[in-house]
């Protein structure tokens, strides 16, 4: 019976998918995003984290692009090395 309930629940209840982590974004940024997701929408903590995350992304947008570009170039070099 327990197995039948579990199977039924697995089929009907949606599983929360883990967001793909971008390797070029710092872990502390993901931690702030996760904290923000767990807060209630209209709480003061949520608004503070929302502002902090947005500010961090706006200020570091060029840095994020640069870091992503370096990460991508390193991955391409690695693939080229493995293939040749």
C-alpha positions in Angstrom: 0.0 0.0 0.0 2.8 2.4 0.9 4.4 1.7 -2.5 1.2 2.3 -4.3 0.7 5.7 -2.6 4.3 6.6 -3.3 4.0 5.7 -7.0 0.8 7.6 -7.3 2.3 10.7 -5.6 5.3 10.5 -7.9 3.1 10.5 -11.0 0.8 13.3 -9.9 2.9 15.7 -7.8 5.4 17.8 -9.7 9.0 17.6 -8.5 10.8 20.8 -7.9 13.5 21.0 -10.4 17.0 22.1 -9.4 18.1 25.1 -11.4 21.1 24.6 -13.5 24.1 26.3 -11.9 26.1 28.5 -14.1 29.7 27.7 -13.3 30.9 31.2 -13.8 28.5 32.7 -11.2 29.9 32.8 -7.7 28.4 30.4 -5.1 27.6 33.3 -2.7 25.4 34.8 -5.3 23.5 31.6 -5.6 23.2 31.4 -1.8 21.6 34.9 -1.8 19.2 33.9 -4.6 18.2 30.8 -2.6 17.6 32.8 0.5 15.5 35.2 -1.4 13.4 32.4 -2.9 12.7 31.0 0.6 11.6 34.3 2.1 8.0 35.5 1.9 7.4 37.9 -1.0 6.4 41.0 0.9 8.8 40.6 3.8 11.5 43.2 4.5 14.2 40.5 4.2 13.0 39.5 0.7 13.1 43.2 -0.4 16.6 43.6 1.0 17.9 40.5 -0.7 16.1 41.4 -4.0 17.9 44.8 -4.0 21.2 43.2 -3.0 21.1 40.6 -5.7 20.0 43.0 -8.4 22.7 45.5 -7.4 25.3 42.8 -7.4 24.3 41.7 -10.9 24.1 45.2 -12.3 27.5 46.2 -10.9 29.1 42.9 -11.9 27.4 42.5 -15.3 30.6 43.2 -17.2 32.5 41.0 -14.9 30.0 38.2 -15.4 30.2 38.4 -19.2 34.0 38.4 -19.0 34.1 35.4 -16.6 31.6 33.6 -18.8 33.8 34.3 -21.8 36.9 33.0 -20.1 35.0 29.9 -18.9 33.7 29.2 -22.4 37.1 29.6 -24.0 38.7 27.3 -21.4 36.0 24.7 -22.1 36.6 24.9 -25.9 40.4 24.6 -25.4 39.8 21.5 -23.2 37.6 19.9 -25.9 40.0 20.7 -28.6 42.8 19.2 -26.6 40.8 16.0 -25.9 39.8 15.6 -29.5 43.3 16.1 -31.0 
